[in-house]
């Protein structure tokens, strides 16, 4: 990585606009981290403005061999936007316009820097929502959601960004601007570059605009909470719920360690002997919502159910969510620097996964808290360690290794919605087919021949 | 294309198995056509059996520069499986096993040669369906559905193959077997090769296995038929239906020319002055179905509505569908060799599209019948001509050119679910971004370096 000399900095200022450039390390530092606790100093930060400016920037980076790392608002958890090999961090925070909302065609056109929450608010006024709703919706951008295919709890019914994006505009690593996809929900002209870019973590192209598929807001929503004696009963209930026709719009699980955490720090209102809790929500037309709630409630009644509570009023809903909402502060209190993974296994293997994780916790002496999006089999595995304790870090590394081995043995995937970034690069070669990895690298070389777009991220090395 | 000498034929027989090889032109001929009325004689036909055999076949084709054209059961409409540059047609009809159905994980694993209808029947026994349901379901294969991303009427609610496929196994044009995707509904490790292969018409790889996402069968279905004074009223109703929360599982349109065809050959039971008909179906839990029907019925009541009929019994449903079902035989009677396009426009532009098509029909003297999947804006435009009349063919070519220009001006796409094949190759360069086309060719070169997989199909030439 070449030094950014005073001469090059002046060139850059001329190309991208002086008001769109930071080069003072003190200014650049806040753009060098994400939520993975990794941090590296960018050589410069550029604020994306428009296609012309971005093309000039890409050409500059190609000429001088400077890495270019696209960044939303830094809520990623895998270091994907951390400039570990140096380079320019490209912040999309100023390209934050909602360009069009077209209710009759169920679509919105947006720039990548708009936050998920602001988009939801704007389309809600027209009676719609965009299905992906990561927990960080208030502060994460659509560009970031597309980069990691981040979905959140609603995905169980409404899908991920790949299922809810119709087309993109982007700039390749050669500086070429191009469009992908269609304005319609059907279309099969040319290869599907839209979904190829989604989930590619800024390694193939810089997304400058997205056409998003909107879904009409449901009229009504109902909440249920089911408490089980053990995780296997809860897992059986998840399978039963997913095998009947009413698909819930949220199906979240908490394991016994999670319940124990909450009980210690916030007081628990679940029955004694609780080994797992499911939070379930259904949505739909107001006239049908009670029947939907009843159908899902019936499916939740498997052997091992200790209590099933149905909420109707806002106060009852809040009471049911209290345990789940208390979990995050409790975790922060005990282990502010916990390791949070987002593995996925087929729904039918979830009980097996969590039981093995509990065994792993006993063997390793590391407390592991599991919760997450059970309807997709997407479990957030939290290792409660102090990363400043070298011994704990070593044990955690061994433990994580075992978690990943377990997930792959169960037919799962190492990331549901957080992506690979730097954090999981060393592991994903064990999941991906080696021929497929070679093809991915070959594709990368076509989109980014100079290798400037987020180098060293997302893809594992090619195995010989 | 080299000649397949007796020596090469003997090599081939040894590699793929003599019982899996046809070389007599009389035997090969039936494998040289599809439903586009194009036909060309394959130099040989091979019946796919397993990965080992297919790898040997690919290596043979690479060594001797022989095109290899994957084929399901020949129901395609664009000539994508017609060996126009010679080569070996690879029929998947014997790789037709349903390998696994896993209700708890909502998935099925299948070989590409199984027909859509047989899969639907098998998964229905477990309480599920696979969303894509092309009209040719009885005789089209899953491999073909994946090759063209073919969906059918249900896509308006349940999506296309790209939305309903979790992973694939495939063999590249270099003879490498690889796996893509996951067994779960979330996953973001590596680039999305699954959806890249779907819709690529056998030009990137040979699909040997697919993991399909299943959806629970709805308990109940209801049918509505809405008749409008003109196409604009019907188009407004489609927009209104798509803007409210109950998404129908079918939303089909017929224009005035379609109604006129039916009235002449089968007798029409719609009110006088009918200019367009919508066939609407809703599905869902039995307890909610009446409300769903009512909600959609209310949305269908826009100015220009002449009649709204709701069916409850099977006999009433059949009566409502009578007009729509009479259309295909009526068309076959009038113009057995009609040209059938499957363009798509944003739902809000559908009225404009059909009005302009009516004007085009008047100007060109060609009768144009429009019907199709209105909820996706996917209109089947039928030019009723006799392709054996040279003058008609010339006028039809001019007319088609105008149809495609119109569709692109309205923000649409030239194919919703039939694909490009040979038939639309000359046109899709006008829709696709030229940089994207260059990238698609670059991707093709990575998957198929020798250029043996279905050469000359799907992608337009690179524009200089």
Interface residues (C-beta under 8 A of the other chain):
Chain A: X102 X103 X104 X105 X106 X107 X127 X148 X149 X150 X151 X155 X156 X159 X160 X162 X163 X172 X176 X177 X178 X179 X180 X182 X183 X184 X185 X186 X187 X188 X189 X190 X191 X192 X193 X195 X196 X198 X199 X200 X204 X216 X217 X218 X219 X239 X242 X243 X244 X245 X246 X247 X284 X285 X287 X288 X291 X292 X295 X344 X345 X346 X347 X348 X373 X376 X377 X378 X411 X412 X413 X414 X415 X416 X417 X418 X419 X420 X424 X428 X431 X432 X433 X435 X436 X437 X439 X440 X442 X443 X444 X446 X447 X458 X459
Chain B: X102 X103 X104 X105 X106 X107 X127 X148 X149 X150 X151 X155 X156 X159 X160 X162 X163 X172 X176 X177 X178 X179 X180 X182 X183 X184 X185 X186 X187 X188 X189 X190 X191 X192 X193 X195 X196 X198 X199 X200 X204 X216 X217 X218 X219 X239 X242 X243 X244 X245 X246 X247 X284 X285 X287 X288 X291 X292 X295 X344 X345 X346 X347 X348 X373 X376 X377 X378 X411 X412 X413 X414 X415 X416 X417 X418 X419 X420 X424 X428 X431 X432 X433 X435 X436 X437 X439 X440 X442 X443 X444 X446 X447 X458 X459
